[in-house]
Amino acid sequence: QVQLVESGGGLVQAGGSLKLSCAASGSTLDYVMGWFRQATGKELEFVAAATRRNDLTDYAESVEGRFTVSRDNVKNMVYLQMTSLKPEDTAVYYCAANYQGTLYYHTIKRDPNEYDRWGQGTQVTVSS
């Protein structure tokens, strides 16, 4: 099974941008890849996810139109481009993998319990 390592977090002013990266230790073709976040004192929440061919993506309503998830299956990388950042985007961001095997069509799950592999997280702090 793949191991995931996030990078790219940091401190940014409101309105700014950041790009998070998630490096997988092996092929992610059998996985839907997602991003979740957890703010201090709050529950883990779904942010975005993409199927293997980037042909299907899903976003939380709070980030729709501002964040973009993408995958590079050759490099085994997943990205989260975040723009127009707001202080409420401050959280630890996690990359996660949901195993769906060799099915031709994968479906995106928002429930974190559906995800099998997790990275260690990267902190994103947006100042006002």
C-alpha positions as CSV (number, residue, x, y, z in Angstrom):
1,Q,0.0,0.0,0.0
2,V,1.1,3.5,-0.7
3,Q,2.5,5.9,1.8
4,L,1.7,9.6,1.5
5,V,3.8,12.7,2.3
6,E,2.4,16.2,2.1
7,S,4.3,19.4,1.6
8,G,3.7,23.0,0.7
9,G,1.9,24.3,3.7
10,G,2.8,27.6,5.4
11,L,1.7,31.0,6.4
12,V,-0.1,33.2,3.9
13,Q,-2.1,36.4,4.0
14,A,-5.8,36.4,3.3
15,G,-6.4,36.5,-0.5
16,G,-3.1,34.7,-1.2
17,S,-2.4,31.3,-2.7
18,L,-0.7,28.1,-1.8
19,K,-0.1,24.8,-3.6
20,L,0.0,21.7,-1.5
21,S,1.7,18.6,-2.8
22,C,1.2,14.9,-1.9
23,A,3.9,12.4,-2.9
24,A,2.9,8.8,-3.0
25,S,5.4,6.0,-2.5
26,G,3.9,4.0,-5.4
27,S,1.2,3.9,-8.0
28,T,-2.1,5.6,-7.1
29,L,-4.0,4.4,-10.1
30,D,-6.2,2.1,-7.9
31,Y,-7.1,4.9,-5.6
32,V,-9.3,7.9,-5.4
33,M,-7.1,10.7,-4.0
34,G,-8.5,13.2,-1.6
35,W,-7.7,16.2,0.6
36,F,-9.1,16.7,4.1
37,R,-8.5,19.3,6.7
38,Q,-8.9,19.7,10.4
39,A,-8.9,23.0,12.2
40,T,-8.2,23.3,15.9
41,G,-11.1,22.1,17.9
42,K,-13.1,21.0,14.8
43,E,-13.8,17.7,13.1
44,L,-11.9,16.4,10.1
45,E,-13.7,17.7,7.0
46,F,-13.6,16.8,3.3
47,V,-12.0,19.3,1.0
48,A,-11.6,17.8,-2.4
49,A,-10.9,14.6,-4.3
50,A,-10.1,13.4,-7.8
51,T,-10.5,10.1,-9.6
52,R,-7.5,8.5,-11.3
53,R,-7.9,10.2,-14.7
54,N,-8.9,13.6,-13.2
55,D,-12.1,13.1,-15.1
56,L,-14.2,13.4,-11.9
57,T,-13.5,15.8,-9.1
58,D,-15.5,16.9,-6.1
59,Y,-15.2,19.9,-3.8
60,A,-16.6,21.0,-0.5
61,E,-18.9,23.9,-0.9
62,S,-16.7,26.1,1.2
63,V,-13.8,25.8,-1.3
64,E,-15.6,25.4,-4.6
65,G,-14.2,27.8,-7.1
66,R,-11.2,28.6,-5.0
67,F,-9.4,25.3,-4.8
68,T,-8.3,22.9,-7.5
69,V,-7.3,19.3,-7.0
70,S,-5.2,17.5,-9.6
71,R,-3.2,14.4,-10.1
72,D,0.0,13.4,-12.0
73,N,-0.2,9.7,-12.2
74,V,3.2,9.4,-13.8
75,K,4.9,11.2,-10.9
76,N,2.5,9.6,-8.3
77,M,1.7,13.1,-7.1
78,V,-1.5,14.8,-6.0
79,Y,-1.9,18.6,-5.7
80,L,-4.2,21.1,-4.1
81,Q,-4.0,24.5,-5.6
82,M,-5.6,27.0,-3.1
83,T,-6.4,30.5,-4.1
84,S,-8.3,33.4,-2.5
85,L,-7.4,32.0,0.9
86,K,-9.5,33.0,3.9
87,P,-8.6,32.8,7.6
88,E,-11.2,30.1,7.9
89,D,-9.1,27.9,5.6
90,T,-6.5,27.7,8.5
91,A,-6.1,24.0,9.3
92,V,-3.9,21.0,9.1
93,Y,-4.4,19.6,5.6
94,Y,-4.2,15.8,5.0
95,C,-3.7,13.9,1.8
96,A,-5.6,10.6,1.7
97,A,-6.1,7.6,-0.5
98,N,-9.3,5.6,-1.0
99,Y,-8.6,2.2,-2.5
100,Q,-11.1,1.2,-5.2
101,G,-9.0,-1.3,-7.2
102,T,-9.1,-1.9,-10.9
103,L,-12.7,-0.9,-11.5
104,Y,-13.0,1.2,-14.6
105,Y,-15.1,3.8,-12.8
106,H,-14.2,5.1,-9.4
107,T,-16.6,7.0,-7.2
108,I,-15.6,9.8,-4.9
109,K,-16.3,9.4,-1.2
110,R,-16.5,12.3,1.2
111,D,-16.5,10.2,4.4
112,P,-12.9,10.0,5.8
113,N,-13.6,6.5,7.1
114,E,-13.6,5.4,3.5
115,Y,-10.0,6.4,3.1
116,D,-7.3,3.8,3.7
117,R,-4.1,5.7,3.7
118,W,-3.2,9.1,5.2
119,G,-0.3,11.4,5.2
120,Q,1.1,13.1,8.3
121,G,-0.5,16.5,7.4
122,T,0.8,20.0,6.6
123,Q,-0.2,23.2,8.4
124,V,-1.8,26.0,6.5
125,T,-2.3,29.3,8.3
126,V,-4.1,32.2,6.7
127,S,-3.7,35.5,8.5
128,S,-6.3,38.3,8.2
